Amino acid sequence: MASNSSQFVFKLLLLGVSLISLGVILIVIASVFSDGSVNLGGIIVIGPIPIIFGAGENAWPMTLIATILAIACLILFLLLGRQKQGGL
């Protein structure tokens, strides 16, 4: 019998996979109906090393938003980790 925390983790994992799948589907639909111009931006964090990328005419705003979201997630991760350990 699974505990409540493992059920929560499974639901959270399922939500994450669903959101990623929805994002991929939306990108595919947008690329089909676009006029051929593509803009993208993102950030991949591997350990302590961020890899920031972008392409297209309006890549810098998307890259900036991705960077801000990555920093916010990192701060949230650190704060929640300290609370769990009793540091805050």
N, C-alpha and C positions, 0 to 999 in steps of 0.2 A: 504494500500500500504506500503510495507516494505521499510525502508530507506537503504542507501548504507552500513552503518555500520552493520546493522543486516544481510544483505545479505553476507557481508564479514565474519561475525562470523559464519554463517551457513555453508559457503564454507570451512572455516577453521575446523569446527567440522567434516564435511564430509570427509575432507582430513585426519584428525586424525584417524577417525574410519576406513577408507580405508587402511591406513598404518598399523594399528594394525592388521586388518584382513589379510592383505598380509603377515605380519610377522608370524602370527599363521599358515597360509597355508605353508609358507616356512619351518617352524620348523617341521610340520607334514611330509612334503615330505622328508626332510633331515633325520628324524628319521626312515622313511620307508626304505630308501636306505643306512642307515649307517650299520656298522658292529656290532652294539650293544653297543658301548661305547658312553656315553652321558656326555657332559660337559655343564654346565650352570653357569651363574652368573648374579646378578642383584641387584638392590637397590629399596626399597620402602620407600618413605618419607611420614610419617603420622604426620602432624603438624611439630614440630621441631625435631622429632625423626626419624633418618634414620635407616632402617633395611637392612643390607647388607648381602647377602647370595650367596653361590656358592657351586657347587658340581662337582666332576669329577677331572680328572688329570690336566686339564688346566683351572681350575676355577679362579685362581687368576688374570690372565690378563683380563678376561671378567669382573670380579668384579671391577678391577681397572678402566677399561674403563667406566663402568656404574657409578662409583663414580665420575669420572672426568666430565662426561656428566651431572650428577645431579647437581654438584657444578656450572658448567657453566650455566645451566638453571636457577638456583637460582640467580646467579649474574645478568643474563640478565633480569629476572623478577624484581629484585630490581631496576636495572637501568631504565628500562622502566616505572616502577611505579613512580619513582622520576621525570622523565621527564614529565609524564602526570600531576603530581601535581605541576610542576614548580620548583622543588627542585634543578635541575641541571642547 
